[in-house]
Amino acid sequence: MATATTTDFTPSPAPAIAVKSKEALMDAVEDIVYGSIAGVAGKYIEYPFDTVKVRLQSQPDTLPLLYHGPLDCFKQSIRSDGLYSLYRGISAPLVGAALETSSLFFWERVGRELLFTSNLYSRSQPLPLSALWLTGAISGAFTSLVLTPVELVKCKIQVPAGSTVAPRPLSVIREVYRHQGLRGFWHGQLGTLIRETGGCAAWFGSKETVTLLFRRWNSSSPSSPSSPGLQTNLNHNPQNLPTTSSPDLAPLPLWQQALAGASAGMSYNFLFFPADTIKSRMQTVAADSTAPQVKFWQEGKAIFRAYGLKGLYRGCGITVARSVPSSALIFVVFDALKGGLQFS
């Protein structure tokens, strides 16, 4: 006699997993596309200031200073070559800006997923500020590998060694590869790694910190409407930072989003500026130079001996100033494209 068998009709979790995987993939694609658009928009604002910054940073120690400050550098550059000279070599940085910003947002999301999958934090609760500073550092460390070759080409175009004629990106790439091989494109990588790891921790962390302060201010202000979900979230977990992607949080007004983004840019550029100064000095040396390549710490010591701490922060003021509108625009554009912005 045949025995009857029972069939388990418990639904398989496979469809749910597939849906989550598809959503994660779409979020990653959005981060890359929207980050690229935001990065290009920000680059057009900041590039002239970046050119001045690199020219101030790369002045040799053995000669009298060519520029006496940012305004003098602006005037001399425009007087000698016109306004176009401040946009010299922007084609490579535009590509770099798209790669950089998309990479930053992509790897920051990967960092969050790592914290969730490692069971350090629950997806049902917003990540605390310390975790968001950590995901920013993770994002910067990975992005530095993409940035170093792009910035090396950019610096050599902005400050052509031994010539007043700006080389084209392809000619710079050929020159570096001919004399230094593939490894030469990562000359100055340590400086980029230090700047991006610490700077991006501050970039994302400062933005989210200011965002949290605005959310708390909005929730406590009788004239500022806030969603019930926001008030419940903040009261339940006051040390945690709600993310702008949380579905139960109202988007910030435009001016608050811009201020949060501006604070991110200032923090990023000021805190680790000496690493950027050293990197720029290393990357503006001619590719065919017969002199042995100077190591990161050796270059830093040489600048400090010649000019002190002031030399390591040469060009910092204009860099921080340029980061205010560019970083604000990057976050505003990115959040607007992601649907997390309130135009009021």
C-alpha positions as CSV (number, residue, x, y, z in Angstrom):
1,M,0.0,0.0,0.0
2,A,1.4,3.3,-1.0
3,T,1.9,5.8,1.7
4,A,0.6,9.3,1.1
5,T,3.2,12.0,1.0
6,T,2.6,15.6,2.1
7,T,3.8,18.5,0.1
8,D,5.3,21.5,1.9
9,F,3.6,24.6,0.4
10,T,5.8,27.1,2.3
11,P,6.5,29.9,-0.1
12,S,10.1,30.1,-1.2
13,P,12.0,33.3,-0.1
14,A,13.7,33.3,-3.5
15,P,11.3,35.9,-5.1
16,A,11.7,38.2,-2.2
17,I,15.5,37.9,-2.4
18,A,15.4,38.5,-6.1
19,V,13.3,41.7,-5.6
20,K,15.8,43.0,-2.9
21,S,18.7,42.2,-5.2
22,K,17.1,44.1,-8.1
23,E,16.4,47.1,-5.8
24,A,20.0,47.1,-4.6
25,L,21.2,47.0,-8.2
26,M,19.0,49.9,-9.2
27,D,20.1,51.9,-6.2
28,A,23.8,51.3,-7.2
29,V,23.1,52.3,-10.8
30,E,21.4,55.4,-9.6
31,D,24.3,56.3,-7.3
32,I,26.7,56.0,-10.3
33,V,24.6,57.9,-12.8
34,Y,23.4,60.7,-10.4
35,G,26.8,61.0,-8.8
36,S,28.4,61.5,-12.2
37,I,25.9,64.3,-13.1
38,A,26.4,66.0,-9.7
39,G,30.2,65.7,-10.0
40,V,30.3,67.3,-13.4
41,A,28.1,70.2,-12.3
42,G,30.3,70.8,-9.3
43,K,33.5,70.7,-11.3
44,Y,32.5,73.6,-13.6
45,I,32.2,75.8,-10.5
46,E,35.3,74.7,-8.7
47,Y,37.8,74.2,-11.5
48,P,39.2,77.7,-11.9
49,F,39.8,77.8,-8.1
50,D,41.4,74.4,-8.3
51,T,43.8,75.6,-11.0
52,V,44.9,78.5,-8.8
53,K,45.3,76.1,-5.8
54,V,47.6,73.8,-7.7
55,R,49.7,76.7,-9.0
56,L,50.1,78.0,-5.5
57,Q,50.9,74.6,-4.1
58,S,53.5,73.7,-6.8
59,Q,55.8,76.8,-6.5
60,P,59.4,75.6,-6.1
61,D,61.3,76.1,-2.8
62,T,64.5,77.4,-4.4
63,L,63.0,80.4,-6.3
64,P,61.1,83.5,-5.2
65,L,57.4,82.9,-5.0
66,L,55.8,83.5,-8.3
67,Y,52.4,84.3,-6.8
68,H,51.8,86.2,-3.6
69,G,48.3,84.8,-2.9
70,P,45.2,83.5,-4.6
71,L,44.1,86.9,-6.0
72,D,47.5,87.6,-7.4
73,C,47.5,84.2,-9.0
74,F,44.1,84.9,-10.5
75,K,45.3,88.2,-11.9
76,Q,48.5,86.9,-13.4
77,S,46.8,83.9,-15.0
78,I,44.1,86.0,-16.6
79,R,46.5,88.7,-17.7
80,S,48.9,86.2,-19.3
81,D,46.5,83.7,-20.9
82,G,43.0,85.0,-20.4
83,L,40.1,83.4,-18.5
84,Y,40.5,80.2,-20.5
85,S,43.8,79.4,-18.8
86,L,41.9,78.8,-15.5
87,Y,39.9,76.1,-17.3
88,R,43.1,74.6,-18.9
89,G,42.9,70.8,-18.9
90,I,39.2,70.6,-17.7
91,S,38.4,67.7,-20.0
92,A,40.2,65.1,-17.9
93,P,38.9,66.5,-14.6
94,L,35.3,66.4,-15.9
95,V,35.8,62.7,-16.5
96,G,37.5,62.5,-13.1
97,A,34.7,64.4,-11.4
98,A,32.2,61.9,-12.8
99,L,34.3,59.0,-11.7
100,E,35.1,60.5,-8.3
101,T,31.6,61.5,-7.3
102,S,29.9,58.4,-8.6
103,S,32.5,56.3,-6.9
104,L,32.1,58.1,-3.6
105,F,28.3,57.6,-3.5
106,F,28.6,54.0,-4.7
107,W,31.3,52.9,-2.2
108,E,29.5,54.8,0.6
109,R,26.5,52.6,-0.1
110,V,28.7,49.5,-0.2
111,G,30.1,50.5,3.2
112,R,26.6,50.7,4.6
113,E,25.8,47.3,3.2
114,L,28.9,45.9,4.8
115,L,27.9,47.2,8.2
116,F,24.4,45.7,7.8
117,T,25.5,42.3,6.5
118,S,28.1,42.0,9.2
119,N,25.2,42.3,11.7
120,L,26.9,45.2,13.4
121,Y,23.7,47.3,12.8
122,S,20.1,46.6,12.1
123,R,18.5,47.8,8.9
124,S,15.4,48.7,10.9
125,Q,17.3,51.5,12.6
126,P,19.2,54.5,11.1
127,L,23.0,54.2,11.3
128,P,24.7,56.3,14.1
129,L,27.0,59.1,13.2
130,S,30.1,57.1,14.0
131,A,29.1,54.5,11.4
132,L,28.4,57.1,8.8
133,W,31.9,58.7,9.3
134,L,33.3,55.1,8.9
135,T,31.4,54.5,5.6
136,G,32.7,57.8,4.3
137,A,36.3,56.7,5.1
138,I,35.7,53.4,3.3
139,S,34.3,55.3,0.3
140,G,37.3,57.6,0.2
141,A,39.9,54.7,0.5
142,F,38.5,52.9,-2.6
143,T,37.9,56.2,-4.5
144,S,41.6,57.2,-4.1
145,L,42.6,54.4,-6.4
146,V,40.5,56.0,-9.2
147,L,41.4,59.6,-8.4
148,T,45.2,59.4,-8.3
149,P,45.8,58.8,-12.1
150,V,43.2,61.5,-13.0
151,E,44.6,64.1,-10.7
152,L,48.2,63.3,-11.8
153,V,47.2,64.1,-15.4
154,K,45.2,67.2,-14.3
155,C,48.1,68.6,-12.2
156,K,50.6,68.2,-15.1
157,I,48.2,70.1,-17.4
158,Q,47.6,72.9,-14.9
159,V,51.3,73.4,-14.1
160,P,53.3,72.3,-17.2
161,A,56.9,71.6,-16.3
162,G,59.4,73.9,-18.1
163,S,56.8,75.2,-20.6
164,T,54.1,77.8,-20.8
165,V,52.2,75.7,-23.4
166,A,49.6,73.4,-21.7
167,P,50.0,69.8,-22.9
168,R,46.9,67.8,-23.9
169,P,45.7,64.9,-21.7
170,L,46.7,62.2,-24.2
171,S,50.2,63.6,-24.6
172,V,50.6,63.6,-20.8
173,I,49.3,60.1,-20.6
174,R,51.8,58.9,-23.2
175,E,54.7,60.8,-21.6
176,V,54.0,59.3,-18.1
177,Y,53.6,55.8,-19.5
178,R,56.8,56.1,-21.7
179,H,59.0,57.2,-18.8
180,Q,57.4,55.6,-15.7
181,G,55.2,52.8,-17.0
182,L,51.7,52.0,-15.6
183,R,52.9,52.4,-12.1
184,G,53.7,56.1,-12.8
185,F,50.0,57.0,-12.9
186,W,49.8,56.2,-9.2
187,H,52.7,58.5,-8.2
188,G,51.3,60.4,-5.1
189,Q,48.9,57.6,-4.2
190,L,49.7,57.8,-0.5
191,G,48.8,61.5,-0.4
192,T,45.5,60.8,-2.2
193,L,44.7,57.9,0.1
194,I,45.3,60.0,3.2
195,R,43.3,62.9,1.9
196,E,40.4,60.8,0.6
197,T,40.1,58.5,3.5
198,G,40.1,61.2,6.1
199,G,38.5,63.8,3.9
200,C,35.6,61.7,2.8
201,A,34.9,60.6,6.3
202,A,34.5,64.3,7.1
203,W,32.6,64.9,3.8
204,F,29.9,62.4,4.4
205,G,30.1,62.7,8.2
206,S,29.8,66.5,8.3
207,K,26.9,66.5,5.8
208,E,25.0,64.0,7.8
209,T,25.8,65.7,11.1
210,V,24.4,69.0,9.9
211,T,21.5,67.2,8.3
212,L,20.7,65.7,11.7
213,L,20.9,69.1,13.4
214,F,18.5,70.6,10.9
215,R,16.1,67.7,11.3
216,R,16.1,68.2,15.1
217,W,15.7,71.9,14.7
218,N,12.8,71.4,12.2
219,S,11.1,68.9,14.5
220,S,11.2,71.3,17.4
221,S,10.2,74.4,15.5
222,P,6.5,75.1,15.6
223,S,6.7,76.9,12.2
224,S,8.6,74.1,10.5
225,P,6.4,71.1,9.7
226,S,8.0,67.7,10.2
227,S,6.7,64.3,9.5
228,P,5.4,62.1,12.5
229,G,8.0,59.5,11.5
230,L,10.8,62.0,12.0
231,Q,9.8,63.0,15.5
232,T,9.2,59.3,16.5
233,N,12.6,58.4,15.1
234,L,14.5,61.1,16.8
235,N,12.9,60.5,20.2
236,H,13.4,56.8,20.0
237,N,17.0,56.9,19.0
238,P,18.5,60.4,19.7
239,Q,22.1,59.4,19.0
240,N,21.4,58.0,15.6
241,L,21.5,59.9,12.4
242,P,18.4,59.5,10.2
243,T,19.4,59.1,6.5
244,T,17.8,61.2,3.8
245,S,16.9,57.9,2.1
246,S,14.7,56.8,5.0
247,P,11.1,56.7,3.7
248,D,9.6,58.0,6.9
249,L,11.6,61.2,7.0
250,A,10.6,64.5,5.3
251,P,13.2,65.9,2.9
252,L,15.1,69.0,4.0
253,P,14.3,72.4,2.5
254,L,16.7,73.4,-0.3
255,W,18.6,76.0,1.7
256,Q,19.2,73.5,4.5
257,Q,20.4,70.8,2.1
258,A,22.8,73.4,0.5
259,L,24.2,74.4,3.9
260,A,24.7,70.7,4.9
261,G,26.6,70.1,1.6
262,A,28.7,73.3,2.0
263,S,29.8,72.2,5.5
264,A,30.8,68.8,4.0
265,G,33.1,70.5,1.4
266,M,34.7,72.8,4.0
267,S,35.5,69.9,6.3
268,Y,36.8,67.7,3.5
269,N,39.2,70.3,2.2
270,F,40.5,71.8,5.4
271,L,41.2,68.8,7.6
272,F,43.6,66.9,5.3
273,F,44.9,69.8,3.1
274,P,48.6,69.2,3.8
275,A,48.3,65.7,2.2
276,D,46.9,67.3,-0.9
277,T,49.7,69.9,-1.0
278,I,52.4,67.2,-0.8
279,K,50.6,65.2,-3.5
280,S,50.3,68.1,-5.9
281,R,54.1,68.9,-5.5
282,M,54.9,65.3,-6.3
283,Q,52.6,65.1,-9.3
284,T,53.8,68.3,-11.0
285,V,57.4,67.0,-11.4
286,A,58.2,66.3,-15.1
287,A,57.6,62.7,-16.1
288,D,61.0,62.5,-17.8
289,S,62.9,63.9,-14.8
290,T,66.1,62.0,-14.2
291,A,66.1,62.9,-10.5
292,P,64.9,60.1,-8.2
293,Q,61.3,60.2,-7.2
294,V,60.8,61.9,-3.8
295,K,58.8,59.9,-1.3
296,F,55.6,61.3,0.3
297,W,57.1,62.0,3.8
298,Q,60.4,63.4,2.3
299,E,58.4,65.9,0.2
300,G,56.4,66.9,3.3
301,K,59.5,67.4,5.4
302,A,61.0,69.6,2.6
303,I,58.0,71.8,2.4
304,F,57.8,72.1,6.2
305,R,61.5,73.0,6.5
306,A,61.2,75.7,3.8
307,Y,57.9,77.3,4.8
308,G,56.7,75.7,8.0
309,L,53.1,74.7,8.5
310,K,52.0,77.7,6.4
311,G,53.6,76.1,3.4
312,L,51.5,72.9,3.8
313,Y,48.3,75.0,3.8
314,R,49.3,77.1,0.8
315,G,46.2,77.6,-1.3
316,C,43.9,76.3,1.5
317,G,41.8,79.4,1.8
318,I,40.7,79.4,-1.9
319,T,40.2,75.7,-1.8
320,V,37.8,75.9,1.1
321,A,36.0,78.8,-0.4
322,R,35.5,77.0,-3.7
323,S,34.2,74.0,-1.9
324,V,31.3,75.8,-0.5
325,P,29.3,76.3,-3.7
326,S,30.6,73.1,-5.4
327,S,29.9,70.7,-2.6
328,A,26.5,72.3,-1.9
329,L,25.6,71.9,-5.6
330,I,26.8,68.3,-5.7
331,F,24.6,67.2,-2.8
332,V,21.7,69.3,-3.9
333,V,21.8,67.8,-7.4
334,F,22.3,64.3,-6.2
335,D,19.5,64.4,-3.6
336,A,17.2,66.1,-6.1
337,L,17.8,63.3,-8.6
338,K,17.2,60.8,-5.9
339,G,13.9,62.5,-5.0
340,G,15.0,63.6,-1.6
341,L,14.8,67.4,-1.8
342,Q,12.1,69.9,-0.8
343,F,12.1,73.1,-2.9
344,S,10.9,75.5,-0.3
